[in-house]
């Protein structure tokens, strides 16, 4: 069957970075959401975004055998799960292919070995979420696809059951009654309604450990902080703290590099509240965590103390300013540098700094395979070798993934 069936009927060739399906017509490539490889669909063109033609499905003419009926009653409204219509083994296969495609197309290199793939349960995995609260319509849930409207969700298949308890509590008690409560938000006392940011909608960040914690705190439902235990290590975290979302894969992610790294001095950049510093604590004589968010620094120091890891310290500094890092190094060459940057990846100056500083190993953890590939290509051009590569499916039923690589100098 040809890719072009008629003027607006196309066959999806594959899924690509960003979660879209790729199809071709007489005018070239079009990216289409909510599809599976092998689908034949009638498409309505929907403009151009980022230089790519975008289409939306008007009708599924012939569904792919890789497609399933989404097992969620909110699937066609809620914008949270863009791959829920794919069988899980197909999701994993596509993510691996997308990672390898990014390495060759963006990084301009071929990885000669198979990437390690780590998966777990596709449902009930999320221990962190942002619940949207809409006061005007008296509902809590998540954003509708491509809008800031809130879809009421009483139970999300991706959430840990205790997170679903918070979600149900918000809807069950009624937003108006909760809105009238006074809640403790750090040093100030404020009402939930004061957290509005778009058309009367607020975002409540929730994190689950031994108890539910949130920012802002909701009386009767959450506390200000929680304790998460991973492989015997305790992490004390505020409700609004960043923490890896997949409760089933925390240990595998944190311990993956242990048997390949070690030495005297490790620098943990973009270190947050200390996840990788503590997971690698027994492999280095000294670890310095660098972070530029004051609350994260305080949390990291608290976590180092509670785990009695006196050889780890936290420094507040902008990791993307070369002078700051040179002061921390004090002329030393690190045995290892851990980098876990935000989605845009490493800035050019940081890539150069890593190459010039020449640590023996770089552990790079990324939530974006395209910027990982770009940065990996630069490191390989600077003399490093990518010795191990892994994809952790931290976000089943979405197109997102976590990538980890070990670079040896």
C-alpha positions in Angstrom: 0.0 0.0 0.0 1.4 3.3 -0.9 1.9 6.1 1.7 -0.5 8.3 -0.2 -4.0 6.7 -0.5 -5.8 9.8 -1.8 -5.5 13.5 -1.4 -6.0 13.3 2.4 -5.6 9.6 3.2 -2.1 8.8 4.5 -0.3 5.8 6.0 1.7 6.4 9.2 5.3 5.2 8.6 6.6 5.4 12.1 6.5 7.4 15.3 9.1 10.1 15.8 10.5 12.4 18.6 7.7 14.4 20.2 5.3 11.4 19.9 3.9 12.2 16.5 3.4 9.8 13.6 5.3 10.6 10.4 3.4 10.3 7.0 4.2 11.6 3.5 2.1 13.1 0.7 2.9 14.9 -2.5 4.1 18.0 -0.5 6.4 16.1 1.8 6.4 15.0 5.4 3.5 15.6 7.8 3.5 15.0 11.6 0.2 13.6 13.0 -0.7 13.0 16.6 -2.8 10.2 18.2 -1.7 7.6 15.6 0.2 4.3 15.5 2.7 3.0 12.9 0.7 1.3 10.2 -2.5 3.3 10.7 -4.2 4.5 7.5 -5.9 7.7 8.3 -7.8 10.6 6.8 -6.0 13.7 7.8 -6.8 17.4 8.0 -3.8 19.7 7.7 -3.5 21.9 10.8 -0.8 24.4 10.0 3.0 24.5 10.5 4.8 24.2 13.8 8.6 24.4 14.2 9.0 24.1 10.4 6.9 20.9 10.2 3.5 20.5 8.7 1.0 19.3 11.3 -2.1 17.2 10.7 -4.9 15.8 12.8 -6.8 12.6 12.3 -10.3 13.1 10.8 -11.0 9.4 10.5 -9.1 6.1 11.0 -9.6 4.2 7.7 -7.6 1.1 8.7 -6.2 0.8 12.2 -2.8 -0.6 12.9 -2.5 -4.0 14.8 -0.3 -2.0 17.2 -3.2 0.1 18.3 -5.5 -0.7 21.2 -8.6 0.8 22.7 -7.3 3.1 25.5 -8.1 1.5 28.8 -9.1 4.8 30.4 -12.4 6.6 30.3 -10.7 10.0 30.1 -8.4 9.1 27.1 -10.1 11.2 24.5 -10.3 14.3 26.7 -7.4 14.4 29.1 -4.1 15.6 27.6 -1.9 13.6 29.9 -1.3 10.3 28.0 -0.6 10.7 24.3 0.4 7.0 23.8 -2.3 5.3 25.7 -3.7 4.0 22.4 -0.6 1.9 21.8 0.1 -1.6 23.2 2.8 -1.3 25.8 5.4 -3.4 24.0 5.0 -1.2 21.0 5.5 1.9 23.1 8.8 0.6 24.3 9.9 -0.5 20.8 9.1 3.0 19.5 11.0 4.8 22.2 14.1 2.7 21.6 13.9 3.4 17.9 13.4 7.1 18.5 16.5 7.2 20.8 18.7 5.5 18.2 17.3 7.8 15.5 18.2 10.8 17.6 21.8 9.6 18.0 22.3 9.1 14.3 20.3 12.0 13.0 21.1 14.7 15.6 24.2 13.4 17.3 25.7 12.2 13.9 27.1 9.0 15.3 26.2 5.3 15.5 26.1 3.5 18.9 27.6 0.1 18.2 25.8 -1.8 21.0 22.3 -2.4 22.0 20.9 0.2 24.5 19.8 -1.3 27.8 16.0 -1.0 28.3 14.4 -0.8 31.7 10.7 -1.1 32.1 8.2 -1.8 34.9 4.4 -1.6 35.4 2.8 0.6 32.8 0.1 1.8 35.3 0.2 3.0 38.9 3.8 4.2 38.7 3.6 8.0 39.2 4.6 9.2 42.7 4.7 12.9 41.6 2.0 14.9 39.8 0.6 18.4 39.2 -3.2 18.3 39.8 -5.1 21.2 38.3 -7.9 22.8 40.3 -10.6 24.8 38.5 -12.7 26.9 41.0 -15.2 28.2 38.5 -16.3 24.7 37.6 -15.6 23.1 40.9 -13.4 20.3 39.6 -9.9 18.8 40.0 -8.1 16.9 37.4 -5.8 17.6 34.4 -5.8 19.8 31.4 -7.9 18.9 28.4 -5.8 18.3 25.2 -4.2 21.4 23.9 -6.2 23.7 26.3 -6.1 25.2 29.8 -9.5 23.7 30.5 -9.6 21.2 33.3 -11.1 17.7 32.8 -12.4 16.3 36.0 -10.5 13.1 36.8 -11.5 11.0 39.8 -8.9 8.3 39.2 -5.9 8.3 36.9 -4.4 5.0 35.8 -0.9 6.3 35.9 -1.0 7.5 39.5 0.1 5.7 42.7 -3.2 4.9 44.5 -2.3 7.3 47.3 -2.0 10.1 44.7 -5.4 9.1 43.4 -6.6 9.4 47.0 -5.6 13.1 47.0 -7.3 13.6 43.6 -10.5 11.9 44.8 -10.4 13.9 48.0 -10.2 17.2 46.1 -13.2 16.2 44.0 -15.1 14.4 46.8 -14.9 17.2 49.3 -15.8 19.9 46.8 -13.4 22.6 45.7 -15.4 25.4 47.4 -15.0 23.9 50.8 -11.3 23.3 50.3 -11.0 26.8 48.9 -12.3 28.2 52.2 -9.7 26.3 54.3 -6.6 28.1 55.4 -3.5 26.1 54.4 0.1 26.3 55.4 2.3 27.3 52.5 5.9 27.5 53.8 6.3 30.5 55.9 3.1 32.2 54.9 -0.5 31.2 55.4 -2.6 31.5 52.3 -5.8 30.1 50.8 -5.8 27.7 47.9 -7.6 30.2 45.8 -4.6 32.6 45.9 -2.6 30.1 43.8 -4.6 31.0 40.7 -2.6 31.5 37.6 -4.8 31.0 34.5 -8.5 31.7 34.4 -9.2 30.6 38.0 -7.1 27.4 37.7 -4.3 26.6 40.1 -1.7 23.8 40.1 -1.1 21.7 43.2 2.2 19.8 43.1 1.9 16.5 44.9 4.6 14.0 45.9 4.1 10.6 47.6 6.6 8.9 49.9 5.5 7.6 53.3 2.7 10.1 53.1 1.2 12.5 50.6 2.9 15.9 50.5 1.9 18.9 48.4 2.6 22.5 47.6 0.4 24.2 48.7 -0.6 21.9 51.6 -4.3 20.9 51.6 -5.8 20.4 55.1 -6.9 16.9 55.7 -5.3 15.5 52.5 -1.6 16.3 52.5 1.4 17.4 54.6 4.2 19.8 53.7 6.8 17.1 53.2 7.3 13.3 52.9 10.0 10.7 53.1 10.9 8.5 50.2 13.0 5.4 50.7 15.1 4.0 47.8 17.3 1.0 48.5 17.7 1.9 52.1 18.4 5.5 51.5 16.1 8.2 52.9 15.1 11.2 50.9 13.2 14.0 52.7 11.3 16.1 50.2 8.9 19.0 50.2 5.6 18.5 48.3 6.8 20.8 45.5 10.3 19.3 45.2 11.5 17.7 41.9 11.9 14.0 42.2 12.0 11.2 39.7 8.4 10.3 38.9 8.4 6.5 38.5 8.3 4.8 41.9 9.0 1.3 40.3 12.3 2.3 38.6 13.9 4.6 41.2 16.4 2.0 42.4 17.3 0.8 38.9 17.9 4.4 37.7 19.9 5.4 40.7 22.0 2.2 40.9 22.5 1.7 37.1 26.0 3.3 36.9 27.4 2.0 40.3 29.4 -0.9 38.9 31.0 1.3 36.3 31.9 4.4 38.3 34.0 5.2 41.3 37.1 7.0 42.6 38.1 9.9 44.7 36.1 12.9 43.7 32.7 13.3 42.0 30.9 16.5 41.0 27.1 16.2 40.8 25.8 19.1 38.7 22.1 20.1 38.6 22.0 17.9 41.7 18.6 18.8 43.1 17.9 17.3 46.5 20.7 14.7 46.1 19.3 11.7 44.4 22.4 10.7 42.4 24.8 11.9 45.0 23.3 9.6 47.6 22.8 6.6 45.2 26.5 6.8 44.3 27.7 7.9 47.8 29.6 4.6 48.6 31.6 4.7 45.3 33.5 8.0 45.9 35.6 9.5 48.7 34.1 12.9 48.2 31.0 14.2 46.3 30.1 17.9 45.8 26.6 18.6 44.7 26.0 21.8 42.8 22.5 23.4 42.5 21.3 27.0 42.1 17.9 26.6 43.8 18.2 27.5 47.5 15.4 25.2 48.6 16.9 22.2 46.8 20.3 22.9 48.5 18.8 22.9 51.9 16.9 19.7 51.1 20.1 18.1 49.8 22.0 19.0 52.9 19.2 17.6 55.1 19.3 14.3 53.1 23.1 14.0 53.4 22.8 14.5 57.2 19.9 12.0 57.7 21.8 9.4 55.8 25.1 10.2 57.7 27.0 10.8 54.5 29.5 13.4 55.8 31.7 13.1 52.7 29.0 14.7 50.5 28.5 18.5 50.5 26.2 20.9 48.6 27.2 24.2 47.0 24.8 26.8 45.7 26.1 28.0 42.3 25.1 28.5 38.7 26.6 25.4 37.0 26.6 27.1 33.6 29.1 29.8 34.7 32.6 28.4 34.3 34.1 30.6 37.0 31.8 29.0 39.7 32.9 25.5 38.8 36.6 26.3 38.7 36.3 27.7 42.3 34.7 24.4 43.4 37.3 22.2 41.6 40.3 24.1 43.1 42.5 22.7 40.4 41.4 19.1 40.8 40.4 16.8 38.0 37.1 15.0 38.9 37.0 11.3 38.6 33.4 11.7 37.6 30.9 14.4 36.7 27.2 13.7 36.9 25.0 15.9 34.8 21.2 15.8 34.9 20.2 19.0 33.1 16.7 20.2 32.3 15.0 19.4 29.0 17.1 21.9 26.9 20.2 20.0 27.8 23.7 21.4 28.3 24.5 24.9 27.1 27.5 25.1 24.7 29.7 26.6 27.4 29.0 23.6 29.7 29.8 21.1 26.9 33.1 22.9 26.4 33.8 23.0 30.1 33.3 19.2 30.4 35.7 18.6 27.5 38.3 21.0 28.8 38.0 19.7 32.4 38.3 16.1 31.2 36.8 14.0 34.0 37.6 10.3 33.7 33.8 9.6 33.4 30.7 11.6 32.7 27.3 10.2 33.8 24.7 12.0 31.7 21.0 11.6 32.6 18.5 13.2 30.4 14.7 13.5 29.9 15.2 14.6 26.3 16.7 12.2 23.7 17.3 14.9 21.1 19.4 17.2 23.4 21.1 14.2 24.8 22.1 13.2 21.3 23.3 16.7 20.5 25.4 16.8 23.6 26.7 13.3 23.2 27.9 14.1 19.7 29.8 17.1 21.1 31.4 15.0 23.8 32.4 12.3 21.3 33.9 15.1 19.2 35.9 16.2 22.3 37.5 12.7 22.7 35.0 10.8 24.8 33.5 7.4 24.1 29.9 6.4 24.9 30.6 3.2 26.7 27.1 2.4 28.0 23.6 3.6 27.1 20.3 2.9 28.7 16.6 3.9 28.2 14.5 4.0 31.3 10.8 4.0 30.5 9.9 6.3 33.4 6.7 7.6 31.7 4.7 4.7 30.2 1.7 5.7 28.0 3.4 8.9 27.1 6.1 9.6 24.5 8.5 10.7 27.2 11.6 8.7 28.3 14.7 9.0 30.4 18.1 8.3 28.9 21.4 7.6 30.7 24.8 7.4 29.2 28.3 6.8 30.6 31.1 8.6 28.7 34.7 7.6 29.3 37.6 10.0 28.6 
